[in-house]
Amino acid sequence: MWACRAGALLWLVLSCISSFAQDPSFSQFYANRIYLNPAFAGLEPGIGVSGVARMQWGKVDNGFRTYALAAEMQLPVVRAGLALHLLHNAEGLGRLATDQAGLVFSYTIPGRQDNFHFGMEGRLVQKSLDWDPLVFSDQLDPVYGIVNASSVTPVFDRVFFGDFDFGAVWRHEGGFGRGKRHISRVRSHLGISLHHLPYLVSRSARGNDSFLNLDTRIAPRTTFHGGMIIPVTLFQGTGMDISFSPNFKLDMQGYKFLSFQENMTVGTLGMYGLAGNFYLGLLYQNRVYLPNNLHTDAFILSVGGYANGPGHKGGNQPAFFFGVSADLNTTGVGPAAGSVFEAHFRYQFLQSANAGARMRGPNLRKNRVLDCRHFF
């Protein structure tokens, strides 16, 4: 038992000390959409509060625990959004913990059928590490267990540094097809976000996130994402609001920009089915975006909905959105590690039904803000 625990501890700490750390990744990436892309801040009218909890590999010394909370508001007069974004990540019973607090600003350039959103986040980061429970390989004897002192000399148990992200999103509402096969009110988006931007644009930039006081820098992360919401015209006019929503996300984290060979690359691709106030999603995630039995991949099953539905009347009536998901591994780390579970919520205080139109001016009301029903 001690060997298993020591191995798990060693793996956790070495992943942070001897190689670049990987940022947390959410299976329901639109649940924490400001983390996905700061351009999403203030996307909907009024003030919104959202939170997400992720529990990964609970059987490996409690594995990873990630919690995020965001409060955002839309400023329609200046076509801007503001947000406060908090994140806490703990690995291995809290022996390695990361706390982040960021301020987010976004700006929207409106058009008749297209919107361009730009956002940036500046934040402070604290990392802390409890050295006492950690066991390193040079302490172990194959027969007697832990018998030696480690040659690893702790330098810091807490470090602080600043960070910066930038993102852009293009959103479009239109249709495709002709005649009876024409499908209208199709919503789509494409986005890119650049995380740890100072260390991406400048190779000389240095981060101080090393507990051993090493001359290292944070590994930049680039995220591509996109999706569509396609209404099913067969049910239009029947009172059944049914849509399909294909989505994808590609994360690349490492020191060489857009290098598949040297960066940590994780891809997610799947489909959501939206029916009334509820949705059901099935996505596939793989470390290199292509199936390979040497890599950890998973099928992600998610379900959620609205407590009081979309398009609610009454102006100031709030909308509550909730969802849960589970990752089912097929290769690599399997169910023995404890799998992955997520739960999230969003509570939206709407100012009025016309807030989206005011954001874009009287001549551009066709470009209304996507409501909670369309969850990206």
N, C-alpha and C positions, 0 to 999 in steps of 0.2 A: 504493500500500500504506500509506504513512504517513498519507494522508488517512482511510483506513478505520480505522486504529488510533486516530488522533486523535479521530475521531468517536465511536468506541466508548468511549474514555476520558472524553470530554466528557459523553457520555450517562450514564455510570455515576456520575460525581461530581456532576453537576447534579441527578440524581435524589435525591441525599442532601442537597444544600446548598440548592437553591432550592425544594424541595417536600417534603412529608412522606414519610418513608421507609416502604416496605411491609415488614411482617414476612415472614420466610420462610414458605412454605406447602408442606406435604408432600402428595404425590400419594397415598401410602398413609398416610392420616392416623391410622389406628390403630397404625401402626408406632411412632410417637412419641406415645403417647396422653396422657402427662402434659403435653406441649406443647399438645395439643389441649384438654385440660381437666384441671386439677389434682385434680379430684374422683376421677380414675381411679387415683391413687396407692394402692398397697397393695391392689389389687383382688383379687389371688390370694394364697392361703396361702403363707407362707414368705418367702424372699428371692429377688428377681428382678433380673437385669441385662439391659438392652436397649441397642441402639445402632442408628443409622441414618445413612447417607451419601447425600447428594443432590448430583448433578452436573447443572447446568442451563446450557445454551447454551455448551458447551465451545469452540466455534469463535469466540466473541466475546471475544478476549483472556482465554480461560479462563472467561469468564462468572461464574457463581455456584457456590460450593462451600459446602455446609452439612453439618455433622456434629453429632450429638447423642448423648449417653450418659446413661443414668439407672440408678440403683441404688435399689431400693425394697423395703420390707418391710411385712408386715401384722402388726399388734398385735391379735390376736383378743380378748384380755381386755378391752380398752377400745374395741373396734370402730373402730380407727384405723389409718391408714397413714402411713408416713414415706418420704421420698424425697430423694435428691440428684440434681439435674438440671443437666447441663452442655450448653452449646451454643456452637458456633463457626461463624461465617458469614464467608466471604471473597468479595469481589467484585473481578473484574479483576486477576488475579495477586496478590491479597492487598493491593492498594492501599487498599482499605477493608475493615477487619476488625472484627467484633463478637464479643466473648466474654462469655458469661453463666454465672453460677453461682448456682443457686437451691436453697432448702430448701422442701420441700413437706409439708403436713400435710393429711390428709383424715379425715373422720368419717362413719360409716355409721349411719343410722337404719333398723333392720330391721322387716320385716313378714312376714306369711305368704306373700304372693305378690309383694310390692313391696319394693324397697330404695330409700332416698334417700341419695345420697352428696353430701357437700359438701367442697370442697377449696380451699386457698389456697397461693400460692407467693410468697415474698419473695426477691428476688435482687439481686445486684450486676452491673452492666453496664459493660464497658469497650469504647469504640470508638476505633480508631486509623486514621490516614490518612497515607499516604506522598505528599506533595505533589510531589516532584521529577519523577516521570514524567508528570504530568498536563499536558495541553495544552488551553487555553481558546480560544474563538473569537476573542478580541481579539488573539491571537498570530499568527493565520493571515493570509497573503497569498495571493490566488487564483492567483498565478503562482509565487512563490518559496517558498511554504510557511511554515514557522515563522520569522518574522523579527523579531517584536516581543516585548517583555516584557509579561506579563499585569498587568492592573490589580487582579486578585484578590490580596489580601494575606493570607497564612496567619496565623492567630492561634494555634490549637492543632493539634497532631498526635495528641493523645490526650485523651479525656474520660472521666469516670466519673460514674455516677449510680445510684440505687436505683430499683427498680420493684416492682410488686405485681399479682398476678392472683387472680381468684376464679372458681370454677366450681361447678355443681350438675348432678347426673345422676339421673334417675329410671329404675330398671330394674324390669322385670316379667317374670314367667314364668306363662303360662297357656295358654289355647287358644281356638279359635273354631270356629264351625260346629256342626251338629247331626247326630246319627245317624251313618251311615257316613261322612259328610263332615266329621266332627269331627276337628280337628287339635290334638293336645295338645303340651305342652312347647315352645310357641312363646315365644321370648325376644325382648324388645324393650327399647329404651331411647331416651330423649330427654335432651338436655343443652344447657346454655348456659354459655359461659365469657366472662368480661370481662377483657380484657388491658389493661395500662397503666391500671389502675383509678384511681390518683390523678388522672390527667388526663381521666378520663371523668366523675367525680363533681364535680370542681371546675374550673371554667373559669379560675380564677385560678392553678391549679397550673402551675409552669413546669419544663421539663426543661432540663438542661444538656448536651444531646447535639449542640449546634451547634459545628462547628469554626471558625466565623466569629464566635463570641460573640454570636450573635443572640438576641433575646428570643423564643424559640420554645418550644413544648411538644410532647411526643410525641403522635402521632396514636393515639387509643384504637382497639382492635379488639374487635369483638363476634363471637362464633362460635356458631352454632346447628348442632347435629348430631343424628343419630338413625339407627336401624336396627332390623332384625328378623332373626331366624334362624328359618326355617320348615322343619321337617323334612318330607321327602317320605314320606308314610305308605304309598305303594305298595310301598316296599322294606323296610318294617319287618318284622323277623322273618327276613329273608333273609341277614343278616350284612352288608348294605350300608348304611352310614350316610351318607345323602345329604341335604343341606339346601340351601336358597337363602337368600341374605341381601341384601335391598335396603338401601342406605345412602345418606345424603346429608350434605353439609356446606355451610354458607353462611357466608362470612367477609365482614364489613363493617368497613373501616378508614377512619377519617376523623374530622373534628372535630365533625360533627353526628350525633348518635345516631340510628341506623336510617334514615339518609337515603340512598336509592338513587341520587339524582341527584348528590350531592356527595361521597359516600364511594367508595373503591375496593371494589367488590363482586365476589367470586369465588364461584361456586357449583359444587359437584361432586355428581353423582347417578349411581348405577350399581348393579350387581348382582354379588355373588360367588356362585359355585357351590362347595359344600363336599362333597367325596367322600372318605371315609376319612380319611387323614392329610394330604390335599392340598386346595388351593383354587385357583380360577381366577377372576379378576375382570375386569370391563369397566366402566369409568366414563367419564362425559362431564363435562368441565370447561369453564366459560365465564366470562368476566370479569363479565358482567352476568346470568348464569344463563339467558339466553335466546339462541338462535342469532342471530348478526349477523356479517356478513362484515367489519365494521370492527373487531372485537374478536378477540383471541387466544383460541382455544379448542383443545381437544385431547381425543382419546380416550386413556384410560389403561388399559393392559393390564398386569395383575399376576398373578404365580403364586408359590406358596410351599407350605409344609407343615411337618410335625413330623418330627423325626428318630426319635423313639421313640413317637409317637402319644399320643392322649388317653387318659385313664382308666387310665394305667399303674399297675401294682400294685407293691407293695414299699415304699410309704410315702415313703422319702427319695430315690427315684430321680428324677433331674432330667429336665426336658423342654426340648428345644431346638426353637425355632421360627425359621423363616427365610423370606425372601421377596424378590423383585425386581420392579421395574416399569419401564415405559417410557412416556413421553408422546409421542403421535403427533399433531402439530399439523395442523389442517386449514385454519385461517385465521390471519392475523396473522403472528407470528414462526414460521417454518416450519423444515424440516429443515436449511436452510442455516446456521442458527445453532447447530446441534449437538444439538437435542432435549434431553430430560430423562430421567435415569436415577436410580433409587433402589435401594438394597439395605439390608436390615435384618435384625436377629436379636433373639431374646429367649431367655434361659436361666433357667429357673425351678427353684429348689431347694425342693421341697415338704416341709413339716414332717410331715404325716400326712394320710391320706385323710379324717379327721374334722375337720380344721382349720376348714373353712368352717362346719360345724355348731356348733363351739365359739364361733365369732365371734357367732353369733346366739342362743345359748342352747338348752337342751334342748327347749323348746316351739316353737321356730321353725326346725327343721331343714329344712323344705321350702325355705327361702331360702338354699341353699348358694351359695357363691361360684362364679361362672362360671369354668371352668377354661381352660387354654390352648387347648383345642380350639375354643372360641368366642372369637374373638380380639378382642372388644371388651368 
